């Protein structure tokens, strides 16, 4: 996640920017390693049919989902390993009958539970129950204005119900975010959706790039071209700066494409000068680029652990068969810590590779059949990132 608003505030001298809150959990494991944020897909079923769903969610419950007892045991193991934050996702997590018990238990043992949802099931009573069990943040996915969203996500009335869900969550005292995944079908609605988010009063407007995973693999052709990405991001950065200047509290962030940070740095240099860019570069280095398998891990509904929620082809272990602590020792995690040694193609010679760290390995795998190849969705032009790069070592087999 790239905190665009925070970085622009630092560039403008409006925030000291000494430490990043995003992607920097304070709790460490017994080994001294920073504990990862966990995204847990608590179920596989959903009441929508989004074409870009990375989980390939289905309309009916799956008998392979972790049971309540397995889920509680998992939360205990995560806590023992120092995990501070678990994002409960799906499918649609609110369709799971015991979701409030799982959320409440996480909170009880010191884990901060967040909820990633389509929002349509959040009525006032549900919102209050979520707040009562300790949910601190509710993120709701809406992919465009009403007519498009309801058709695209496969639920008539879903747009208004999702907005109502955000309002109810906000009224119950929780932080809220509206998430929009960009594609050729909806990117022209981005500006309008920013206004929708402002009117609802969410704390965060989250712009996510398309990742070619799950059903998203079949719609990879819907991804934006590099020129479209650059113009869209430029408009988004300008919007974020206008919000700052007007004193509005809503933050803009982007996700699922770490080259956004390099492009933002270029935009800041052109707009605010070298001193501002130097401050932002330091924050980008602190952020550390893509952190799949390191500061973030995913547990799917069956208990399999992945580097992140998109990279389902890589399985680090199965919590039904081995302890989470043992899974943390998987060798792929070490390779991902040293990923700059393994990257190939333009990522290997990129002059800004330390800021991005190759972005998403899932897109590289989907397009090139090689997890260490270049991310095909990089927003930067070759002449902007050319430089004498160190020669990568041979990729692991």
Rosetta blueprint (number, residue, H / E / L):
1 X L
2 X E
3 X L
4 X H
5 X H
6 X H
7 X H
8 X H
9 X H
10 X H
11 X H
12 X L
13 X L
14 X L
15 X L
16 X L
17 X L
18 X L
19 X L
20 X L
21 X L
22 X L
23 X L
24 X L
25 X L
26 X L
27 X L
28 X E
29 X L
30 X L
31 X L
32 X L
33 X L
34 X E
35 X L
36 X L
37 X E
38 X E
39 X E
40 X E
41 X E
42 X L
43 X L
44 X L
45 X E
46 X L
47 X L
48 X L
49 X L
50 X L
51 X L
52 X L
53 X L
54 X L
55 X L
56 X L
57 X L
58 X E
59 X L
60 X L
61 X L
62 X L
63 X L
64 X L
65 X L
66 X L
67 X L
68 X H
69 X H
70 X H
71 X H
72 X H
73 X H
74 X H
75 X H
76 X H
77 X H
78 X H
79 X H
80 X H
81 X L
82 X L
83 X L
84 X L
85 X E
86 X E
87 X E
88 X E
89 X E
90 X L
91 X L
92 X L
93 X H
94 X H
95 X H
96 X L
97 X L
98 X L
99 X H
100 X H
101 X H
102 X H
103 X H
104 X H
105 X H
106 X H
107 X H
108 X H
109 X L
110 X L
111 X L
112 X E
113 X E
114 X E
115 X E
116 X E
117 X E
118 X L
119 X L
120 X L
121 X L
122 X L
123 X L
124 X H
125 X H
126 X H
127 X H
128 X H
129 X H
130 X H
131 X H
132 X H
133 X L
134 X L
135 X L
136 X L
137 X E
138 X E
139 X E
140 X E
141 X E
142 X L
143 X L
144 X L
145 X L
146 X H
147 X H
148 X H
149 X H
150 X H
151 X H
152 X H
153 X H
154 X L
155 X L
156 X L
157 X L
158 X H
159 X H
160 X H
161 X H
162 X H
163 X H
164 X H
165 X H
166 X H
167 X H
168 X H
169 X H
170 X H
171 X H
172 X L
173 X L
174 X L
175 X E
176 X E
177 X E
178 X E
179 X E
180 X E
181 X E
182 X L
183 X L
184 X L
185 X L
186 X L
187 X H
188 X H
189 X H
190 X H
191 X H
192 X H
193 X H
194 X H
195 X H
196 X H
197 X H
198 X H
199 X H
200 X H
201 X L
202 X L
203 X L
204 X E
205 X E
206 X E
207 X E
208 X E
209 X L
210 X L
211 X L
212 X L
213 X L
214 X H
215 X H
216 X H
217 X H
218 X H
219 X H
220 X H
221 X H
222 X H
223 X L
224 X L
225 X L
226 X H
227 X H
228 X H
229 X H
230 X H
231 X H
232 X H
233 X H
234 X H
235 X H
236 X H
237 X H
238 X H
239 X H
240 X H
241 X H
242 X H
243 X H
244 X H
245 X H
246 X L
247 X L
248 X L
249 X L
250 X L
251 X E
252 X E
253 X E
254 X E
255 X E
256 X L
257 X L
258 X L
259 X H
260 X H
261 X H
262 X H
263 X H
264 X H
265 X H
266 X H
267 X H
268 X H
269 X H
270 X H
271 X H
272 X H
273 X L
274 X H
275 X H
276 X H
277 X H
278 X H
279 X H
280 X H
281 X H
282 X H
283 X H
284 X H
285 X H
286 X H
287 X H
288 X L
289 X L
290 X L
291 X L
292 X E
293 X L
294 X L
295 X L
296 X E
297 X E
298 X E
299 X E
300 X L
301 X L
302 X L
303 X L
304 X E
305 X E
306 X E
307 X L
308 X L
309 X L
310 X L
311 X L
312 X L
313 X L
314 X L
315 X L
316 X L
317 X E
318 X E
319 X L
320 X L
321 X L
322 X L
323 X L
324 X H
325 X H
326 X H
327 X H
328 X L
329 X L
330 X L
331 X H
332 X H
333 X H
334 X H
335 X H
336 X H
337 X H
338 X L
339 X H
340 X H
341 X H
342 X L
343 X L
344 X L
345 X H
346 X H
347 X H
348 X H
349 X H
350 X L
351 X L
352 X L
353 X H
354 X H
355 X H
356 X H
357 X L
358 X L
359 X L
360 X L
361 X H
362 X H
363 X H
364 X H
365 X H
366 X H
367 X H
368 X H
369 X L
370 X L
371 X L
372 X L
373 X L
374 X L
375 X L
376 X L
377 X L
378 X L
379 X L
380 X L
381 X L
382 X H
383 X H
384 X H
385 X H
386 X L
387 X L
388 X L
389 X L
390 X L
391 X L
392 X L
393 X L
394 X L
395 X L
396 X L
397 X L
